[in-house]
């Protein structure tokens, strides 16, 4: 029993190290699988201090299936980096998901929830990538800084997430694969006491997650 625990801890540590280095998503997914799949994936999320994001995404699939999903996500990540250079594109959940972060200042005017004309080209390119990769689900999450009333910021974050949802819907992205929510001031990623920090906190995050079809194909070894 002690040996099993020690092996689990060692594999968990290896997974954390891999998640912070330049390892490909294929390598990350395989490492998590060896260490215990979903359970270890959840542990990595807690160690990384990303429990809020982890709760939204769920546990990693891991193993060979996780590696295949990671390979698929690697390809889409490269496509997105080329087509939406003003957004931040990163892999999360041990390479099995993608997080795209748009600065709210790019998407919207101050205190507005109407998608700006300047951002529509990026969102069209984003929608094109989503439509070329149909076996994923998308979660759109709006965030604000802590300036102003809490209730106002919560509503603004919800409206902004809904505006992105509506725009993608108009670009033929299916409503069956999309959801949206607002987090208001509750999940800052930077210090709200500085202007630079507040700017980082005003954002819209879009999570791209493997849907059940992709997961099943990965588990069967047929995912291309």
C-alpha positions as CSV (number, residue, x, y, z in Angstrom):
1,X,0.0,0.0,0.0
2,X,2.8,2.4,0.9
3,X,4.6,1.6,-2.4
4,X,1.4,2.3,-4.3
5,X,1.0,5.7,-2.6
6,X,4.6,6.5,-3.3
7,X,4.2,5.7,-7.0
8,X,1.1,7.8,-7.2
9,X,2.8,10.8,-5.6
10,X,5.8,10.5,-7.9
11,X,3.6,10.3,-11.0
12,X,1.6,13.3,-9.7
13,X,4.8,15.3,-9.3
14,X,5.9,14.3,-12.8
15,X,2.6,15.4,-14.2
16,X,2.9,18.8,-12.5
17,X,6.4,19.3,-13.9
18,X,5.2,18.4,-17.4
19,X,2.3,20.8,-17.2
20,X,4.7,23.6,-16.5
21,X,7.2,22.9,-19.3
22,X,7.2,22.7,-23.0
23,X,6.0,19.1,-23.3
24,X,3.4,18.5,-26.0
25,X,-0.2,17.8,-25.1
26,X,0.4,14.2,-26.2
27,X,3.1,13.7,-23.7
28,X,1.2,15.4,-20.9
29,X,-1.9,13.3,-21.5
30,X,0.1,10.1,-21.4
31,X,1.9,11.0,-18.2
32,X,-1.4,11.7,-16.4
33,X,-2.8,8.4,-17.6
34,X,0.1,6.4,-16.2
35,X,-0.3,8.2,-12.8
36,X,-4.0,7.2,-12.4
37,X,-6.0,9.1,-15.0
38,X,-8.9,11.2,-13.8
39,X,-8.0,11.1,-10.1
40,X,-4.4,12.3,-10.7
41,X,-5.6,14.9,-13.2
42,X,-7.9,16.4,-10.5
43,X,-5.0,16.4,-8.0
44,X,-2.8,18.4,-10.4
45,X,-5.5,21.0,-10.7
46,X,-5.5,21.5,-7.0
47,X,-1.7,21.7,-6.7
48,X,-1.6,24.2,-9.5
49,X,-4.0,26.5,-7.6
50,X,-6.5,26.3,-10.4
51,X,-9.4,24.7,-8.6
52,X,-12.0,27.0,-10.1
53,X,-11.0,26.2,-13.6
54,X,-10.6,22.6,-12.8
55,X,-14.2,22.4,-11.5
56,X,-15.5,23.8,-14.8
57,X,-13.5,21.5,-17.0
58,X,-13.6,18.3,-15.0
59,X,-11.0,15.6,-14.6
60,X,-8.6,14.7,-17.3
61,X,-9.3,11.5,-19.3
62,X,-5.6,10.5,-19.2
63,X,-3.7,7.5,-20.6
64,X,-3.6,6.8,-24.3
65,X,-7.0,8.4,-24.8
66,X,-5.8,11.5,-23.2
67,X,-2.7,11.5,-25.4
68,X,-4.9,11.3,-28.5
69,X,-7.1,14.2,-27.3
70,X,-4.0,16.2,-26.5
71,X,-2.7,15.7,-30.0
72,X,-6.0,16.9,-31.5
73,X,-5.9,19.9,-29.2
74,X,-2.3,20.7,-30.1
75,X,-3.3,21.0,-33.8
76,X,-6.3,23.3,-33.0
77,X,-4.2,25.4,-30.7
78,X,-1.7,26.1,-33.5
79,X,-4.5,27.1,-35.8
80,X,-6.0,29.5,-33.3
81,X,-2.7,31.1,-32.5
82,X,-2.3,31.9,-36.2
83,X,-5.9,33.1,-36.8
84,X,-6.5,35.1,-33.6
85,X,-3.1,36.7,-32.7
86,X,-4.7,39.2,-30.3
87,X,-6.0,36.5,-28.0
88,X,-4.1,34.4,-25.5
89,X,-4.3,30.7,-26.5
90,X,-3.1,28.1,-24.0
91,X,-3.6,24.4,-23.2
92,X,-5.1,23.4,-19.8
93,X,-6.2,20.3,-18.1
94,X,-3.0,18.5,-18.9
95,X,-3.3,19.3,-22.6
96,X,-6.8,18.0,-23.0
97,X,-8.5,21.4,-23.3
98,X,-7.8,24.8,-24.7
99,X,-8.4,28.1,-23.0
100,X,-8.7,31.2,-25.2
101,X,-8.6,34.5,-23.4
102,X,-9.9,37.8,-25.0
103,X,-9.1,41.1,-23.3
104,X,-12.5,42.7,-22.7
105,X,-11.0,46.0,-24.0
106,X,-10.6,44.4,-27.4
107,X,-14.1,42.8,-27.5
108,X,-16.1,45.7,-26.0
109,X,-16.1,49.4,-25.3
110,X,-15.9,50.5,-21.7
111,X,-19.1,49.5,-19.7
112,X,-20.6,48.0,-22.9
113,X,-21.6,44.5,-23.7
114,X,-21.9,45.0,-27.5
115,X,-19.2,43.3,-29.5
116,X,-17.0,45.9,-31.1
117,X,-16.6,46.1,-34.9
118,X,-12.8,45.8,-34.4
119,X,-13.1,42.4,-32.7
120,X,-15.6,40.8,-35.2
121,X,-12.8,39.6,-37.5
122,X,-11.1,37.7,-34.7
123,X,-14.4,36.2,-33.6
124,X,-15.2,35.1,-37.1
125,X,-11.8,33.4,-37.4
126,X,-12.5,31.8,-34.0
127,X,-15.9,30.6,-35.2
128,X,-14.3,29.2,-38.3
129,X,-11.9,27.1,-36.2
130,X,-14.7,25.8,-34.1
131,X,-16.7,24.8,-37.1
132,X,-13.7,23.0,-38.5
133,X,-13.4,21.1,-35.2
134,X,-17.0,20.1,-34.4
135,X,-16.3,17.4,-31.8
136,X,-15.8,19.9,-29.0
137,X,-17.9,21.8,-26.5
138,X,-17.4,25.5,-25.7
139,X,-17.8,27.3,-22.4
140,X,-17.8,31.1,-22.5
141,X,-17.0,32.9,-19.2
142,X,-17.1,36.6,-18.6
143,X,-15.0,38.3,-15.9
144,X,-14.6,41.8,-14.6
145,X,-12.3,43.8,-12.3
146,X,-13.6,44.9,-8.9
147,X,-14.3,48.5,-9.8
148,X,-17.9,49.5,-9.1
149,X,-20.8,47.6,-7.6
150,X,-20.5,43.8,-7.4
151,X,-24.0,43.4,-8.8
152,X,-23.3,45.6,-11.8
153,X,-20.1,43.7,-12.6
154,X,-21.9,40.4,-12.3
155,X,-24.5,41.4,-14.8
156,X,-21.9,43.0,-17.1
157,X,-19.9,39.8,-17.1
158,X,-23.0,37.7,-18.0
159,X,-24.1,40.1,-20.8
160,X,-20.6,40.1,-22.3
161,X,-20.4,36.3,-22.3
162,X,-23.9,36.2,-23.8
163,X,-22.8,38.6,-26.5
164,X,-19.9,36.4,-27.5
165,X,-22.2,33.4,-27.5
166,X,-24.7,35.2,-29.7
167,X,-22.0,36.3,-32.2
168,X,-20.6,32.8,-32.5
169,X,-24.2,31.5,-32.9
170,X,-24.6,33.9,-35.8
171,X,-21.4,32.4,-37.3
172,X,-23.1,29.0,-37.4
173,X,-21.5,27.5,-34.3
174,X,-24.2,25.2,-32.9
175,X,-26.0,26.2,-29.7
176,X,-25.9,22.5,-28.7
177,X,-22.2,22.7,-28.0
178,X,-22.0,26.1,-26.3
179,X,-22.8,27.5,-22.9
180,X,-22.1,30.8,-21.2
181,X,-21.9,32.3,-17.7
182,X,-20.6,35.4,-15.9
183,X,-18.2,35.3,-13.0
184,X,-18.1,39.0,-12.2
185,X,-15.3,39.9,-9.8
186,X,-15.0,36.5,-8.2
187,X,-12.1,35.0,-10.2
188,X,-9.3,37.6,-10.7
189,X,-6.1,36.5,-12.3
190,X,-4.1,39.6,-11.3
191,X,-4.0,42.3,-8.6
192,X,-7.0,44.6,-8.8
193,X,-5.1,47.3,-7.0
194,X,-3.1,48.2,-10.2
195,X,-4.4,49.4,-13.5
196,X,-2.5,46.6,-15.3
197,X,-4.0,44.0,-13.0
198,X,-7.5,45.3,-13.5
199,X,-7.0,45.1,-17.3
200,X,-6.0,41.5,-17.0
201,X,-9.1,40.7,-14.9
202,X,-11.5,42.3,-17.5
203,X,-11.6,39.3,-19.9
204,X,-13.7,36.7,-21.6
205,X,-12.4,33.1,-21.4
206,X,-13.5,30.5,-23.8
207,X,-12.8,26.9,-22.9
208,X,-12.7,24.3,-25.7
209,X,-13.4,20.8,-24.4
210,X,-13.5,17.4,-25.9
211,X,-17.2,16.3,-26.3
212,X,-18.4,12.8,-25.6
213,X,-17.9,11.7,-29.2
214,X,-14.2,12.7,-29.2
215,X,-13.6,11.0,-25.8
216,X,-15.2,7.8,-27.0
217,X,-13.2,7.8,-30.2
218,X,-10.0,8.4,-28.2
219,X,-10.8,5.6,-25.8
220,X,-11.4,3.3,-28.8
221,X,-8.2,4.5,-30.4
222,X,-10.0,5.7,-33.6
223,X,-9.6,9.5,-33.0
224,X,-7.7,11.1,-35.9
